[in-house]
Amino acid sequence: MNEYQPRPDDRALRGPGQTALVDPRSAGLVPFRAAPPAEGSIAEIDPHEIWRVLTKWRWLIAGCTVLALLVGLAISLLATPMYKAAVQVEIALAQDDITDTNNRGNRQTAVRDPQYLATQIGLLKSRSLAERVVADLGLNGKGGAADHPRVNAGTIQRNLTVVPVPASRLINITYVSPSPKLAADVSNAIADGFIASNLERQYGATSYARTFLENRIAKVKSQLETSERQLVEYAQKAGIIVVNQNKGDDGGDTTSSSLDSASLVTLNEALSAAQSDRIAAEQKYRNALRTAPQSQVVQSAAVQTLIGQKAGLDAEYQDKLNIYKPDFPEMQQLRSRIQSLQRQITATSGSISGAAAGDLRAEYLSAVGRENDLRSKVNGLKTSVMDLRGRSIQYTILQREVDTNRQLYDGLLQRYKEVGVAGGVSNSLVSIIDRARVPGAPFAPSITSNLAFALFLGLMLGVGLAFAIEFIDDTVKNPDDIKDKLKLSLLGVVPTAPKGDAVAELLNDPTSEQSEAYSSARNSIDFATSGGVAKSILITSCAPGEGKSVSSLALAQKFARSGRTVLLIDADMRKPTFKVKLEEKCGLSSLLASHDSIRNHIARTSIDELYVVPSGPIPPNPAELLAGRRMRELLTEAEGIVDIVIIDSPPILGLADAPLLSSMCEATILIVQAGRIRRPVLKRSVARLQEAGSHLIGVVLTKFNARTSGYGYGYGYGYGYGYGYGREKEGSRSDPQRQLSVNAD
């Protein structure tokens, strides 16, 4: 009989009128929202992750290192021995000749040019110097030494090294060659040739300067003579007479003055003096008209005599006035005499004042006449000078040209004399400190250095390749990727099954690592929410073949063995996994297409408390069947019968079944196969579940190989600890089929 009859203890687990679907918030379930790491964020350096990558790819790193050591050893043994010879030279500071402005001689001053030493190093590396060495040593096969091989200038430049000694003016010149004698000869020839080329450049520069100055002096002299001739001819033609010429204080242009200009200056000065005299005479004359005659009257002797007489009569008149009355004849006579003296004083003063004013007026008129005469002459000369200035414009231009040519000629002549004095052989700025000696032993190849470098290069290459592979491979490989890179909760890690072992048998063996792993995952699911384990759990994966069906069966077994009644529903109606001994028409697809009770489609299994609803006949439209209300009614009915409903759904990507079912279940668990699913694929899968409103509580990582992942043995869980002793190693088993039998014995 196919109908499932719940046992009395099953019915005791739930009361009458129990609701089928539990509100996630009332059950303590919190919707999971993965927070993907921000793009472009800087990842922190994790020493454990670095050690994991190095451990995982240790054989690749070791292979690269050994290969590099072998290549380095082969290169060292097959390389041609090279000899190195060095010569040390000193570069003195450049000396500049500075001419004294007072012509008291020349003095040399050291020029501290920061680019000078770099310039000398560049000259030592120049191609011209290399060609000179080739010619001097006969390395081109023309008259050279028989023991020297033929070498061109490019080879010398490539094998030559010029290195300055820090904080000094010393330079080390090193040449590398397979021939020890050639290395020493080329190094010494470079130093000798550099000294000779410096002296040649100095002599060549002096000779060129002398020739250049001679040509310039001859040209400027001709220009000076021509300009002087033009100046004289124009002065004669324009009638310009130059009285004097004065050289500027700074040696600049010459200033000249004509005859009319000199006369105008003289007359202008005389006119200024005449104006001053006229102003003084006018002032005296005006003062004389007001106050000046009184002083002359006072100073006159006749006036003083008359004033004295008048004063005596006034005194006598006053004395007699005390005796006689004013009408007395004698008093009238005295008064008449006083009046007569007063008239004489007035007449004498008037004559004296008139004579003084006349003299001052005559003097004033004379000054006015002299001023007018000088002004008329100045005005006449002004017109002549203005006309002369118009004619002197061209004269000034010619005069300036003459002065310029003369200064240029004098300067070139002075410089030519200095070059002639300094034209002798000067001291070389380069001197040899230590000459190169023939080396007694090669400096390269160095087997120790080459092997050390090969070891370092091999290690870097191996480590670089390991991290490059890890960077390119963006699959989810280990539990840390789930927690750190994807920010998802990790419920459990299931190790990969050994080759030849059937998965069903490993799950039935409580001592196997896989069974222990699913037990640990069951415990994590129990504590995933605050309200305990969810009533309905959907188990899905990103792609097929990741172990979701095996994980569904394993978790159902673990929950059933813990004392809970579990119903496992095979919702993958496209590729059913579980097979039971029921009629073919029984199953989820038949339930969704009818109104039959789910009790009639439940099958018992070999495990107590574990029951299964198969997928049933394969329908043409599984997604449409799951999207209807019938699936929710069946899920509600199943939750009222058992403690936990576990649904094995199809993969997420490419199908709509898993998102539809996840929106109906209280919790969703995502199965991820280690080393297969890429992180972007997993992110898209999680995003589809979130868009459907599912409650993702975590991820179970399956088929994890701790050895190949760089985590060592028994990663984190100690699977197999205490077991394995006394277990017989069975022979090779047949490969497990996709369909799992869950029938009762």
C-alpha positions in Angstrom: 0.0 0.0 0.0 1.4 3.4 -1.0 -0.5 5.5 1.4 1.6 6.7 4.3 0.0 6.3 7.7 1.7 8.4 10.3 2.4 6.7 13.6 0.9 7.8 16.9 4.1 9.4 17.9 4.2 11.3 14.6 0.7 12.8 15.3 1.8 13.7 18.8 4.5 16.0 17.4 1.9 18.6 16.2 -1.5 19.7 17.5 -4.8 20.1 15.7 -5.3 23.2 13.5 -1.5 23.7 13.2 -0.7 26.2 10.4 1.3 24.8 7.5 3.5 27.7 6.6 5.4 29.4 9.3 6.1 33.1 9.1 9.9 33.4 8.8 9.9 36.4 11.2 7.8 34.6 13.8 10.1 31.5 13.5 13.2 33.5 14.2 14.4 33.2 10.6 16.3 36.2 9.3 16.5 36.7 5.5 20.1 36.3 4.4 21.5 39.1 2.2 25.0 38.5 0.9 27.2 41.6 0.7 29.5 41.1 -2.2 32.8 42.8 -1.8 33.1 46.2 -3.4 34.7 46.1 -6.8 38.2 47.6 -6.9 38.6 47.4 -3.1 42.1 46.7 -1.9 42.4 43.2 -0.6 44.2 42.8 2.7 47.3 40.6 2.8 46.5 37.3 4.5 49.5 35.3 5.6 47.4 32.2 5.9 46.1 32.6 2.3 49.7 33.1 1.0 50.8 30.0 2.8 47.9 28.0 1.4 48.8 29.1 -2.1 52.5 28.3 -1.6 51.6 24.9 -0.1 49.1 24.1 -2.9 51.5 24.8 -5.7 54.7 23.7 -3.9 55.6 21.2 -6.6 55.2 23.9 -9.3 57.5 26.2 -7.3 60.0 23.4 -6.7 60.0 22.5 -10.4 60.6 26.1 -11.5 63.4 26.5 -9.0 65.1 23.3 -10.1 64.8 24.2 -13.7 66.2 27.6 -13.1 69.2 26.1 -11.2 69.9 23.8 -14.1 69.7 26.5 -16.6 71.9 28.7 -14.5 74.5 26.0 -14.1 74.5 25.2 -17.8 75.0 28.9 -18.6 77.8 29.2 -16.1 79.6 26.2 -17.5 79.1 27.1 -21.2 79.8 30.8 -20.9 83.1 32.3 -22.2 85.4 33.6 -19.4 85.5 37.4 -19.3 88.3 39.6 -18.0 88.0 43.1 -16.6 90.6 45.8 -16.4 90.1 49.3 -15.0 91.9 52.6 -15.2 91.2 55.5 -12.8 91.4 59.2 -14.0 90.9 62.5 -12.4 88.8 65.3 -14.0 89.9 68.7 -12.9 87.5 71.7 -12.7 87.2 73.8 -15.8 89.2 77.1 -15.8 87.8 80.3 -17.4 90.0 83.3 -18.2 88.5 86.5 -16.9 90.0 89.8 -18.3 90.5 92.6 -15.8 88.5 95.7 -16.8 91.6 97.9 -15.9 93.8 95.9 -18.2 95.9 94.7 -15.4 96.1 91.1 -16.6 94.0 87.9 -16.7 93.1 85.6 -13.9 91.7 82.1 -13.9 88.6 81.1 -12.0 87.3 77.5 -11.4 83.8 77.1 -12.8 81.7 74.6 -10.7 79.3 73.4 -13.3 77.1 70.5 -11.9 76.8 69.2 -15.5 80.5 69.3 -16.3 81.3 65.8 -14.8 78.3 64.3 -16.6 79.5 65.8 -19.9 83.0 64.3 -19.4 81.4 60.9 -18.8 79.4 61.2 -22.0 82.6 62.1 -23.9 84.3 59.0 -22.5 81.4 56.9 -23.9 81.3 58.6 -27.3 81.7 56.7 -30.5 84.4 59.1 -31.8 86.7 58.1 -28.8 85.9 54.4 -29.4 86.9 54.8 -33.1 90.1 56.6 -32.0 91.0 53.6 -29.8 90.3 51.2 -32.6 92.7 53.1 -34.8 95.4 53.6 -32.2 95.5 49.9 -31.2 95.0 48.7 -34.8 91.9 46.6 -33.8 90.5 47.1 -37.3 93.1 44.8 -38.8 95.2 47.6 -40.2 98.7 47.5 -38.7 97.6 46.3 -35.3 99.1 43.8 -32.9 98.8 40.2 -33.9 97.6 39.1 -30.5 94.6 41.4 -30.5 91.4 40.2 -32.2 89.5 42.5 -34.5 87.1 44.7 -32.6 84.9 47.5 -33.9 83.9 50.7 -32.1 80.4 49.4 -31.3 81.8 46.5 -29.4 84.1 48.8 -27.4 81.1 51.0 -26.5 79.0 48.0 -25.3 81.8 46.5 -23.2 83.0 49.9 -21.7 81.7 51.0 -18.3 82.4 54.5 -16.9 81.5 55.0 -13.3 82.2 58.2 -11.2 83.5 57.8 -7.7 80.9 59.4 -5.3 81.8 62.7 -3.7 85.0 63.1 -5.8 86.2 64.0 -9.3 87.6 60.5 -9.9 86.2 58.3 -12.7 86.7 54.5 -13.1 87.0 53.3 -16.7 86.4 49.6 -17.0 86.6 47.4 -20.1 85.5 43.8 -20.3 86.9 41.4 -22.9 87.6 37.7 -23.4 91.3 38.6 -23.8 93.0 39.9 -20.6 95.6 41.8 -22.5 93.0 43.5 -24.7 91.0 44.5 -21.7 94.0 46.3 -20.2 95.1 47.9 -23.5 91.7 49.2 -24.3 91.2 50.7 -20.8 94.6 52.5 -21.1 93.9 53.6 -24.7 90.6 55.1 -23.7 92.2 57.2 -21.0 95.1 58.3 -23.3 92.8 59.1 -26.2 90.5 61.1 -24.0 93.4 63.3 -22.8 94.6 63.7 -26.3 91.2 64.6 -27.6 90.7 67.2 -24.9 94.0 68.9 -25.8 93.0 68.8 -29.5 89.7 70.3 -28.8 91.3 73.2 -26.8 93.8 73.9 -29.5 91.2 73.6 -32.2 88.9 76.0 -30.4 91.7 78.6 -30.0 92.6 78.3 -33.7 89.1 78.7 -34.7 88.6 81.7 -32.5 91.7 83.4 -33.9 90.5 82.9 -37.4 87.0 84.0 -36.6 88.3 87.2 -34.9 90.6 88.1 -37.8 87.7 87.9 -40.2 85.5 89.9 -38.0 88.1 92.6 -37.3 88.7 93.1 -41.0 85.0 93.4 -41.7 84.3 95.8 -38.7 87.4 97.9 -39.7 86.0 98.4 -43.2 82.6 99.3 -41.8 84.2 101.8 -39.4 86.1 103.6 -42.2 83.0 103.7 -44.4 80.8 105.2 -41.6 83.5 107.8 -40.7 83.8 108.9 -44.3 80.0 109.2 -44.6 79.8 111.3 -41.4 82.4 113.8 -42.7 80.8 114.1 -46.1 77.4 114.8 -44.7 78.8 117.4 -42.2 80.4 119.3 -45.1 77.3 119.1 -47.2 75.0 120.3 -44.5 77.3 123.0 -43.2 77.6 121.5 -39.7 80.6 122.7 -37.7 81.3 120.7 -34.6 82.9 122.8 -31.9 83.7 120.0 -29.4 83.0 116.3 -28.9 82.7 114.7 -25.4 83.0 110.9 -24.7 80.3 109.5 -22.4 81.2 108.7 -18.8 80.3 105.0 -19.5 82.2 104.8 -22.7 79.0 105.2 -24.7 78.1 107.4 -27.6 80.0 110.7 -28.3 78.1 114.0 -27.8 78.9 116.9 -30.1 77.9 120.6 -30.4 77.8 123.1 -33.3 79.0 126.8 -33.5 75.4 128.1 -33.5 74.6 125.9 -30.5 77.6 127.3 -28.6 76.6 130.9 -29.4 73.0 130.3 -28.4 74.2 129.0 -25.1 76.4 132.1 -24.5 73.7 134.5 -25.5 71.1 132.7 -23.5 73.3 133.0 -20.4 73.8 136.8 -21.2 70.1 137.2 -21.6 69.5 135.6 -18.3 72.0 138.1 -16.7 70.4 141.1 -18.5 67.0 140.0 -17.3 68.3 139.9 -13.7 69.8 143.4 -14.1 66.6 144.8 -15.6 64.6 143.4 -12.8 66.9 144.9 -10.1 67.0 148.3 -11.8 63.2 148.4 -12.1 62.9 147.5 -8.5 65.2 150.3 -7.4 63.4 152.8 -9.6 60.0 151.9 -8.2 61.4 152.1 -4.6 62.9 155.4 -5.4 59.6 156.8 -6.4 58.2 155.8 -3.0 60.9 156.0 -0.3 64.3 156.3 -1.8 64.4 160.4 -2.0 63.8 160.9 1.7 67.0 159.1 2.5 68.9 161.2 0.0 67.3 164.4 1.4 68.3 163.4 4.9 71.9 162.8 3.7 72.1 166.3 2.0 74.3 168.9 3.9 72.2 171.9 2.7 69.0 170.4 3.9 70.6 169.6 7.2 71.8 173.2 7.6 68.3 174.6 6.9 66.8 172.1 9.2 69.2 173.2 11.9 68.4 176.8 11.4 64.7 176.1 11.5 65.1 174.1 14.7 66.9 177.1 16.3 64.1 179.5 15.3 61.5 177.0 16.6 63.2 176.9 19.9 63.5 180.7 20.1 59.8 181.1 19.2 58.8 178.7 21.9 60.9 180.5 24.5 59.4 183.9 23.6 55.9 182.6 23.4 56.1 182.4 27.2 56.6 186.2 27.3 54.8 187.5 24.2 51.6 186.7 22.6 51.6 185.2 19.1 50.3 188.5 17.7 53.3 190.4 19.0 55.3 191.8 16.1 58.5 190.1 17.1 56.6 186.8 17.3 55.1 187.3 13.9 58.6 188.1 12.5 60.0 184.8 14.0 57.1 182.9 12.5 57.7 184.4 9.1 61.4 183.4 9.2 60.4 179.8 10.3 58.0 179.6 7.4 60.6 180.9 5.0 63.1 178.2 6.2 60.5 175.5 5.8 59.9 176.6 2.2 63.6 176.5 1.5 63.8 172.9 3.0 60.9 171.8 0.8 62.3 173.3 -2.3 65.8 171.8 -1.7 64.3 168.3 -0.9 62.3 168.4 -4.1 65.2 169.2 -6.2 67.3 166.5 -4.6 64.5 163.8 -5.0 64.0 164.7 -8.7 67.7 164.2 -9.5 67.9 160.8 -7.8 64.7 159.4 -9.5 66.1 160.5 -12.9 69.3 158.6 -12.4 67.4 155.4 -11.4 65.0 155.7 -14.4 67.9 156.1 -16.7 69.6 153.0 -15.3 66.3 151.1 -15.6 65.8 152.1 -19.3 69.4 151.1 -20.1 68.8 147.6 -18.6 65.5 147.2 -20.6 67.3 148.1 -23.8 70.1 145.7 -23.2 67.6 142.9 -22.5 65.6 143.5 -25.6 68.7 143.5 -27.7 69.9 140.2 -26.3 66.4 138.6 -26.7 66.3 139.6 -30.4 69.7 137.9 -30.9 68.6 134.8 -29.0 65.4 134.5 -31.1 67.4 134.7 -34.2 69.9 132.0 -33.1 67.0 129.8 -32.0 65.7 129.7 -35.5 69.1 128.9 -36.8 69.6 126.2 -34.2 66.2 124.6 -34.9 67.1 124.4 -38.6 70.5 123.0 -37.6 68.8 120.3 -35.5 66.7 119.2 -38.4 69.9 118.9 -40.4 71.7 117.1 -37.6 69.3 114.1 -37.3 71.1 112.3 -40.1 74.4 113.5 -38.7 73.5 112.0 -35.3 72.6 108.7 -36.9 75.9 108.6 -38.8 77.7 109.6 -35.6 76.1 106.8 -33.6 77.0 104.3 -36.3 80.6 105.5 -36.2 80.7 105.1 -32.4 79.2 101.6 -32.5 81.6 100.4 -35.1 84.5 101.9 -33.2 83.5 100.1 -29.9 83.0 96.8 -31.8 86.4 97.2 -33.4 88.1 98.0 -30.1 86.4 95.0 -28.4 87.3 92.6 -31.2 90.9 93.8 -31.2 91.2 93.4 -27.5 89.8 89.9 -27.6 92.1 89.0 -30.5 95.1 90.0 -28.3 93.8 87.9 -25.5 93.4 84.8 -27.7 96.9 85.3 -29.1 98.3 85.4 -25.6 96.3 82.3 -24.5 96.8 80.5 -27.7 99.7 78.4 -26.4 99.3 74.8 -25.2 97.3 74.8 -21.9 97.3 72.2 -19.2 95.1 69.1 -19.6 92.1 68.8 -17.3 92.3 65.0 -17.3 95.1 63.1 -15.5 95.6 59.3 -15.1 95.7 58.2 -11.4 96.1 54.4 -11.9 96.7 52.6 -15.2 95.0 49.3 -16.0 96.9 46.1 -15.5 96.5 42.8 -17.2 94.0 40.8 -15.1 95.2 37.4 -13.8 91.8 35.7 -13.5 88.3 36.1 -15.1 85.6 37.8 -13.1 82.8 36.1 -15.0 81.0 33.8 -15.1 80.6 33.4 -11.3 79.0 30.0 -10.7 78.0 31.0 -7.1 76.4 34.2 -8.2 74.7 32.7 -11.1 73.2 29.9 -9.1 72.1 32.3 -6.4 70.4 34.4 -9.0 68.9 31.4 -10.7 67.6 30.2 -7.4 66.0 33.6 -6.7 64.6 33.8 -10.2 63.2 30.3 -10.1 61.5 30.9 -6.8 60.1 34.2 -8.0 58.9 32.6 -11.2 57.3 29.7 -9.4 55.6 31.9 -6.8 54.5 34.3 -9.6 53.0 31.4 -11.6 51.3 30.0 -8.5 49.7 33.4 -7.7 48.9 34.0 -11.3 47.1 30.7 -11.6 45.2 31.5 -8.4 44.3 34.9 -9.7 43.1 33.6 -13.0 41.2 30.7 -11.5 38.3 32.4 -9.9 36.5 29.2 -8.9 35.4 28.6 -5.3 38.2 26.4 -4.1 38.1 26.4 -0.3 36.0 27.5 2.6 37.8 30.8 2.9 36.5 31.8 -0.5 32.9 31.3 0.8 33.5 33.4 3.9 36.0 36.0 2.9 35.5 36.7 -0.9 31.7 35.9 -1.2 30.6 36.9 2.3 28.4 33.9 2.6 27.7 31.7 5.7 29.5 28.3 5.6 27.4 25.5 7.0 29.8 22.6 6.2 32.6 21.2 4.2 32.2 17.8 2.7 35.5 16.1 1.5 35.6 14.3 -1.8 34.9 10.6 -1.8 37.8 8.2 -2.4 37.8 6.6 -5.8 35.9 3.4 -6.0 33.7 4.1 -2.9 30.0 4.4 -3.4 28.5 7.6 -2.0 25.5 5.7 -0.5 27.7 3.3 1.4 29.9 6.2 2.7 26.7 8.0 4.0 25.5 4.8 5.7 29.0 4.4 7.4 28.9 6.8 10.4 32.7 6.6 10.7 33.4 8.0 7.2 34.6 11.5 6.6 31.6 12.3 4.4 29.1 11.2 7.1 30.9 13.2 9.7 30.9 16.2 7.5 27.1 16.1 6.9 26.6 15.6 10.7 28.6 18.8 11.2 26.5 20.6 8.5 23.3 19.4 10.2 24.5 20.9 13.5 25.2 24.2 11.7 21.7 24.2 10.2 20.2 23.7 13.7 21.9 26.8 14.9 21.5 28.8 11.7 18.4 30.6 13.0 17.3 31.7 16.4 14.0 29.7 16.1 15.6 26.4 15.5 15.6 24.4 12.3 13.2 25.5 9.6 10.1 23.5 8.7 10.9 23.4 5.0 14.4 23.5 3.5 15.2 23.8 -0.1 18.6 22.3 -1.2 19.8 23.5 -4.6 23.0 24.2 -6.5 24.3 26.5 -9.3 24.9 23.8 -11.8 24.2 20.0 -12.1 26.6 17.5 -10.7 27.6 19.4 -7.6 26.2 16.9 -5.2 22.9 18.6 -4.2 20.9 15.3 -4.4 23.5 13.4 -2.4 23.5 16.3 0.1 19.7 16.3 0.3 19.7 12.6 1.1 22.6 12.9 3.6 21.0 15.8 5.5 17.6 14.0 5.5 19.3 10.9 7.0 21.1 13.0 9.6 17.9 14.8 10.7 16.0 11.5 10.7 18.6 9.8 12.9 18.4 12.7 15.3 14.8 11.8 16.1 12.9 14.1 13.7 10.4 13.0 11.1 11.8 14.0 7.7 10.1 14.1 4.3 12.4 14.2 1.3 10.7 15.5 -1.9 12.4 15.0 -5.2 11.4 18.3 -7.0 13.9 17.8 -9.9 11.2 16.6 -12.4 13.6 17.0 -15.3 16.2 14.5 -14.0 14.8 12.5 -11.1 17.3 11.2 -8.6 15.5 9.0 -6.1 13.7 5.8 -7.1 11.2 4.0 -4.9 8.9 1.0 -5.2 5.7 2.9 -6.1 3.5 3.0 -9.1 4.9 5.1 -11.9 2.1 7.6 -11.7 2.9 8.4 -8.1 5.1 11.3 -7.4 5.3 15.1 -7.2 4.3 15.7 -10.8 1.2 13.7 -10.4 0.3 15.6 -7.2 0.7 18.9 -8.9 -1.5 17.9 -11.7 -4.3 16.5 -9.4 -5.9 17.1 -6.1 -4.8 13.9 -4.5 -3.4 13.9 -0.9 0.3 13.8 -0.5 -0.1 10.9 2.0 -0.9 8.6 -1.0 2.5 9.4 -2.6 4.8 9.0 0.4 7.2 6.0 0.4 9.0 4.6 3.4 12.8 4.2 3.3 15.3 1.9 5.0 15.9 4.6 7.6 13.4 5.2 10.3 11.6 8.6 10.3 12.7 9.3 6.7 10.1 9.3 4.0 10.4 10.2 0.3 8.1 11.7 -2.3 9.5 10.8 -5.7 9.4 13.2 -8.7 6.9 11.1 -10.6 6.4 11.0 -14.4 8.5 13.6 -16.2 6.1 16.4 -17.2 6.5 18.7 -20.2 6.2 21.9 -18.2 7.8 21.5 -14.7 8.2 25.2 -14.0 4.5 25.9 -14.7 3.5 23.2 -12.4 5.7 24.6 -9.6 4.5 28.1 -10.1 0.9 27.3 -9.3 -0.9 27.3 -5.9 -0.9 23.6 -5.8 2.8 23.4 -4.8 2.1 25.7 -1.8 -0.8 23.6 -0.7 1.2 20.4 -0.9 4.1 22.0 1.1 1.6 23.2 3.7 0.1 19.7 3.9 3.6 18.1 4.2 4.6 20.5 7.0 1.5 19.4 8.9 2.6 15.7 8.7 6.3 15.7 9.4 8.8 17.8 11.3 11.1 18.8 8.4 10.5 18.9 4.7 13.6 18.8 2.5 13.2 19.5 -1.2 15.8 18.5 -3.7 15.4 21.1 -6.5 16.9 21.5 -10.0 20.0 23.8 -10.4 19.5 27.6 -10.3 21.1 28.8 -13.5 19.0 28.4 -16.6 15.9 27.2 -14.8 13.1 28.9 -13.0 12.3 25.9 -10.6 14.8 26.7 -7.8 13.9 30.4 -7.4 10.2 29.4 -7.4 10.6 26.7 -4.7 13.0 28.9 -2.6 10.3 31.6 -2.3 7.9 28.9 -0.8 10.4 27.4 1.7 11.4 28.8 5.0 15.2 28.2 4.4 17.4 27.6 1.4 20.8 25.8 1.4 23.2 26.3 -1.6 25.4 23.3 -2.5 28.8 24.4 -4.1 31.3 22.0 -5.5 34.9 23.0 -4.7 37.1 23.9 -7.7 34.3 23.9 -10.2 31.9 26.9 -9.8 33.3 30.3 -10.6 32.7 33.2 -8.2 30.7 35.3 -10.7 28.4 32.3 -11.4 27.8 31.8 -7.7 27.1 35.5 -7.2 24.5 35.4 -10.0 22.9 32.4 -8.4 22.7 34.1 -5.0 21.3 37.2 -6.7 18.5 35.1 -8.4 17.6 33.6 -5.0 17.5 37.0 -3.4 15.3 38.4 -6.2 12.9 35.5 -5.6 12.7 36.4 -1.9 14.3 33.3 -0.6 15.9 32.9 2.9 19.5 31.7 2.1 20.9 30.4 5.4 24.3 29.3 4.1 26.5 27.2 1.8 27.7 23.6 1.9 31.0 23.1 0.1 31.2 19.6 -1.4 34.0 17.5 -3.0 36.6 19.4 -1.2 40.2 18.0 -1.4 42.3 19.4 1.4 45.5 18.1 -0.1 45.2 19.7 -3.5 43.8 22.9 -2.0 46.9 23.6 0.2 45.2 23.1 3.6 47.0 20.0 4.5 45.3 16.9 5.9 42.1 16.9 7.8 41.2 20.5 7.2 39.5 22.0 10.2 37.3 19.1 11.1 39.5 16.1 11.9 37.4 13.8 9.7 38.4 10.2 10.3 40.0 10.8 13.7 39.6 7.7 15.8 38.3 5.7 12.9 40.1 3.7 10.3 41.9 1.4 12.7 40.7 -2.1 12.1 38.7 -1.1 9.0 39.2 -3.5 6.2 40.1 -2.0 2.9 37.5 -3.3 0.5 38.3 -4.0 -3.1 37.4 -1.6 -5.8 33.7 -0.9 -6.0 31.5 -0.2 -9.0 30.9 3.5 -9.8 27.8 4.8 -8.1 24.8 5.5 -10.4 23.0 8.8 -10.5 19.8 7.3 -9.1 19.8 6.5 -5.4 17.7 3.8 -4.0 15.9 4.8 -0.8 13.5 1.8 -0.4 13.0 0.0 2.8 14.5 -3.4 3.1 
